[in-house]
């Protein structure tokens, strides 16, 4: 992960709130195509989300955590994709 350029650019976008390369997801296909490419969608303009070992994970300051299945996860307005 240390040398992952996609992760670094997503982190920079998130921390600078520069979402010019991102747009709201129109469908779940948008989100999963990013996972398939090894890139990271942004959830609620707060978390980077990755897909590892058949699990959706979000990045916190102390590492990757399992993504809880809540109602909010299914709302497209909560997701930003490139």
Helices and strands as residue ranges (DSSP letters): H 5-16, E 23-24, H 28-37, E 41-43, E 47-52, E 55-60, E 63-66, G 71-74, G 76-78, E 79-81
